[in-house]
Amino acid sequence: MSHNLPRLPYAYDALEPFLSRQALEIHYEKHHRSYVEGLNAAESRTEEAREAGDFASIRPASDALSFNYSGHLFHSIYWQCMSPDGGGEPEGALAHQIERDFGGLQGLRSQMVAATTAVQASGWGVLAWQPLGQRLVVLQAEKHQNLAQWGAVPLLVLDAWEHAYYLDYQNERARYSEAFFDVVDWEFVGRRLEQAR
């Protein structure tokens, strides 16, 4: 199966001033596209190895599959969880769950900003639904695929790789992480929670 770059739900300049047109366009067209292409190539190489019965390179192939798939998945969610009309506060079941698990939006926001800012090197801040505990959790994902909780469903993701923010925020990852909440599409996050449950 071939994976494709998903269509952005808004114009390149729609999230200004949070993200400039240049930053968003480079991120989407160059970085996200490279994960899609890398995933397709890794799947093709894995299929060829399976057909040939030659698994000598299974370790790098598995690494490429995990890295590129996770990068593609997180970016696909990232674009959707932001909106030019975003910000504000969550409502309904999502708001109740945030209140229960974090004591309110400020508790979630503080923890997610801290977790995203503190990711070692490159990675993500992730709000996820943890099915075993039936609760929301904030995770750090180094690179894209490390430090995951198996089965947890990402609902809201914040890219902490330097390419995501450096043009607009330089080395101020914390300022970028705080500003992200001005564009969060809480309706999208709420729908993801409903599906995850």
FENFENZI-V462188 format. One record per backbone hydrogen bond with DSSP energy under -0.5 kcal/mol. CO is the residue of the C=O (numbers start at 1). NH is the residue of the N-H. E is the energy in kcal/mol with one decimal. If there is no record, write none. Layout:
CO|NH|E  CO|NH|E
This chain:
11|14|-1.7  13|16|-1.3  15|18|-1.2  15|19|-1.2  20|24|-2.5  21|25|-2.7  22|26|-2.4  23|27|-2.2  24|28|-2.7  25|29|-2.9  26|30|-2.3  26|31|-1.3  27|32|-2.5  28|33|-1.2  30|34|-1.4  31|35|-1.4  32|35|-0.5  32|36|-1.9  33|37|-2.6  34|38|-2.5  35|39|-2.4  36|40|-2.4  37|41|-2.3  38|42|-2.4  39|43|-2.5  40|44|-2.0  41|45|-2.6  42|46|-2.2  43|47|-2.2  44|48|-2.4  45|49|-2.2  46|50|-2.3  47|51|-2.5  48|52|-1.9  49|53|-1.0  49|54|-2.0  53|55|-0.7  55|58|-1.7  57|61|-1.7  58|62|-2.9  59|63|-2.3  60|64|-2.4  61|65|-2.3  62|66|-2.4  63|67|-2.7  64|68|-2.3  65|69|-2.3  66|70|-2.2  67|71|-2.1  68|72|-2.3  69|73|-2.9  70|74|-2.7  71|75|-2.1  72|76|-2.2  73|77|-1.9  74|78|-2.9  75|79|-2.3  76|80|-1.0  77|81|-2.2  79|82|-0.8  81|185|-2.6  83|86|-1.9  91|94|-0.8  91|95|-1.1  92|96|-2.1  93|97|-2.4  94|98|-2.5  95|99|-2.3  96|100|-2.3  97|101|-2.7  98|102|-2.6  98|103|-0.5  98|104|-1.3  99|103|-1.4  104|108|-1.8  105|109|-3.3  106|110|-2.7  107|111|-2.0  108|112|-3.0  109|113|-2.6  110|114|-2.1  111|115|-2.8  112|116|-2.7  113|117|-2.6  114|118|-1.7  116|119|-1.1  122|143|-3.3  123|160|-2.9  124|141|-2.5  125|158|-2.8  126|128|-0.6  126|139|-3.1  127|155|-3.3  127|156|-1.8  128|130|-0.6  128|137|-2.6  129|131|-0.8  129|153|-2.4  130|134|-1.3  130|135|-1.6  135|130|-3.4  137|128|-3.0  137|139|-0.5  139|126|-2.5  140|142|-0.6  141|124|-2.0  142|146|-2.1  145|148|-0.6  146|142|-0.8  148|150|-0.6  149|152|-2.2  152|154|-0.6  153|129|-2.5  156|127|-3.1  158|125|-2.3  161|164|-1.8  161|165|-0.6  162|165|-1.1  162|166|-2.9  165|168|-0.7  165|169|-3.2  166|170|-1.7  169|172|-2.3  171|173|-1.3  172|176|-1.9  173|177|-2.6  174|178|-2.3  175|179|-2.3  176|180|-1.6  177|181|-0.5  178|181|-1.2  179|182|-2.1  180|183|-2.0  180|184|-0.5  183|83|-2.4  184|87|-2.8  184|186|-1.1  185|189|-1.8  186|190|-2.6  187|191|-2.1  188|192|-2.2  189|193|-2.2  190|194|-2.3  191|195|-2.2  192|196|-2.5  193|197|-2.1
